[in-house]
């Protein structure tokens, strides 16, 4: 009996020890799982951050959002104007530089920005004499560029505070929304707009635009980022080599309104069908179009895509010294190539740099300028129960074979 009692005690002791060890292992595994989950969450949360950027005149706060991908590229965007303020890209030696023009503070954007990096709307580019007729009614817009309407007017989409929603993850994104009310800047209809910036794993920034209206209106949205692939502190962009997938462009009159002609680029300084330095023909004042624009400030009509791709190739820019390459793709029919002709050194940008003439270039994907007044141009009319949708992608890479 004593032996049996001892045996049972030993068995009970073994069961107790086993239970304690099993429980400890389970707790440790649970702790490790929880720690692992927290690590995953923490890792996901490092791809986007936000901070205050400054106060608007009415006291509301603008925010600055930093998107970062696994390659180390960073894009900073403020919800004031949906503006890209900073964008880093690697050169052929792996060195990251900020390759867009911009300011370090909100106050500078409020007082002196020539559309640096912002969303343009309702209508990107020019509308002749600030007027157009739609469904029998004539609408009068602000005249803010000589005798014409430019980039949405006095207070376009570049000068409003957008509602921002950060979307974290492996490819961080920022969704911006804005309600442009009926009659704003003279345009008809309550226009609900959504723009999403997504920083992809392949060092591309994709911009998706969407809009709906409750009254027939016109819409032509774009982004107005100024690029300098040497780095925004490094001078002009005349040595950049540009290829555009376009065999025709839109000549303009003296006020920069398209004449309606689609002119072949062949044999002119507007021919970028082969990679050509931007500065090669930019000062050719024998060309009337160069004189009118003080350089390049024109729309190129993109060639139709050769394959059934979602996005059509706009063009490619190579900066030979750094080896940086920028490729642009879009669903839009045209691109406005602008070479910072009106920058004059009076604007002081990031790191105290005076942005002089041709310190940056823009590739603004869009419909044609003045389309509401030109029946032969692709329509920019948006009706109720329709959805405006367009996308553009800017992708960076490196050409390591370029000379030092």
C-alpha positions, -999 to +999 in steps of 0.1 A: +000+000+000+029+023+008+045+015-025+012+022-043+008+056-026+044+065-035+038+055-071+007+075-073+024+105-058+052+102-084+027+100-112+008+130-099+041+149-096+050+140-132+017+152-145+020+185-125+055+192-139+043+183-174+013+206-171+035+235-158+060+230-186+033+228-213+017+259-200+050+278-200+057+267-236+022+278-246+027+312-229+061+316-245+047+307-280+018+331-275+042+358-264+064+352-294+034+352-317+022+385-302+057+399-304+059+388-340+025+403-348+036+436-332+068+435-353+048+430-385+026+459-375+055+481-366+072+473-399+041+482-418+038+514-400+073+526-409+064+531-446+044+562-440+045+590-414+028+623-409+036+656-393+023+691-391+034+713-419+020+747-409-012+767-404-035+780-431-048+816-429-080+804-412-060+785-385-065+750-399-034+728-400-018+714-431-001+681-428+030+666-445+030+629-453+062+609-460+059+578-481+089+554-481+094+522-500+118+493-494+144+507-519+148+538-497+129+562-520+109+589-502+081+611-514+067+639-492+033+652-500+013+679-482-025+680-483-022+717-492-028+715-529-019+678-529+017+691-534+048+669-538+074+688-518+103+663-518+112+633-539+145+614-535+159+591-562+192+572-564+220+580-589+243+554-605+264+552-573+233+547-551+233+582-537+198+596-531+191+632-539+159+653-538+150+657-575+120+681-573+117+718-568+098+729-537+098+747-504+105+737-468+076+755-453+038+759-459+042+797-457+063+797-488+037+777-508+010+802-496+029+832-509+052+824-538+047+791-554+044+789-593+025+756-590+055+736-577+045+700-573+007+705-569-025+690-582-040+712-610-077+716-615-105+719-624-088+725-657-051+721-662-036+745-687-053+774-705-089+782-715-091+811-741-104+844-726-117+825-696-150+815-713-166+784-727-201+773-737-216+741-724-251+728-732-261+763-745-249+782-714-218+803-714-195+802-683-171+829-673-140+820-655-112+840-638-087+855-662-053+850-645-028+845-674-029+875-696-063+874-713-068+837-705-077+813-677-049+791-664-048+761-641-082+764-625-082+801-617-073+823-588-079+796-562-075+763-581-070+729-566-034+738-559-045+763-532-070+743-512-067+720-482-076+684-492-089+657-469-061+632-465-062+595-457-029+577-453-029+541-466+000+522-451+015+490-463+043+476-485+034+502-511+023+532-491-003+555-505-021+588-497-057+593-507-068+629-511-104+641-515-119+675-522-154+688-530-153+716-555-187+733-551-210+744-579-198+778-592-163+776-577-140+797-599-169+799-623-172+761-631-206+744-631-214+714-609-205+700-575-173+681-584-162+653-560-125+646-566-102+619-554-065+617-561-043+588-548-006+588-547+010+553-544+047+547-540+055+514-556+082+489-549+099+496-583+106+532-575+075+544-593+049+569-581+015+562-595-012+589-594-048+579-599-074+606-605-112+602-601-141+626-602-179+628-604-203+657-609-240+665-604-241+689-634-224+688-667-189+703-664-154+702-678-124+685-661-087+682-669-066+672-639-028+669-638+002+672-616+027+701-619+059+687-604+092+704-615+120+678-619+157+682-619+174+648-621+208+662-610+191+673-578+171+705-571+202+724-560+223+717-590+214+742-617+196+740-650+181+710-668+195+718-703+218+688-703+190+664-696+182+641-726+145+638-735+126+614-756+089+619-762+065+594-777+049+620-799+052+628-836+029+659-834+025+689-811+000+717-807+013+751-820-001+781-801-008+818-807+009+847-789-013+842-759-003+804-757-037+792-769-036+763-794-044+773-830-062+740-835-035+726-858-017+693-850+018+699-864+044+673-872+076+676-851+098+662-878+124+688-889+117+712-860+132+718-826+101+701-812+113+667-824+121+646-794+112+613-810+149+604-804+166+612-772+178+648-775+193+673-750+166+697-738+189+726-744+197+718-781+169+739-795+154+757-766+169+791-775+162+789-813+144+822-816+141+816-853+112+793-844+081+813-837+068+788-812+100+790-792+096+828-791+059+826-780+067+802-752+101+816-742+112+780-747+091+749-744+056+753-730+035+732-754+014+701-756+027+671-775+000+646-788+011+611-777+013+584-803-013+556-798+000+527-777+014+499-798+001+472-774-030+470-753-014+484-722-032+502-694-007+531-695+008+545-727+045+556-728+048+594-726+086+595-727+119+591-710+144+616-695+181+607-689+205+629-669+239+617-681+261+628-651+240+611-624+226+583-646+191+590-633+163+580-656+127+591-654+100+573-674+065+585-676+033+566-685-003+577-687-039+571-699-041+607-711-038+617-748-012+645-744+016+659-722+025+695-716+063+698-716+074+729-697+109+740-691+106+765-662+108+795-686+093+819-661+115+810-631+137+841-626+157+835-594+132+855-572+118+823-557+139+808-529+133+771-526+145+743-503+180+747-487+180+784-497+183+777-535+172+805-558+153+788-586+164+804-618+152+800-654+151+764-665+161+749-632+133+724-636+111+707-662+075+695-660+058+666-678+021+673-672-001+645-685-035+659-696-060+666-723-054+694-748-055+730-737-086+750-745-106+718-754-139+733-742-136+758-771-122+735-798-146+709-812-118+690-830-100+683-797-108+653-775-137+662-751-131+671-715-168+671-707-180+652-677-217+645-672-237+633-641-236+595-638-202+594-655-168+589-637-137+608-647-108+584-643-072+588-654-038+576-642-001+586-646+030+568-634+065+583-629+092+557-626+128+562-617+157+539-626+195+542-632+216+540-663+250+530-649+268+532-682+266+569-685+299+589-682+310+604-649 
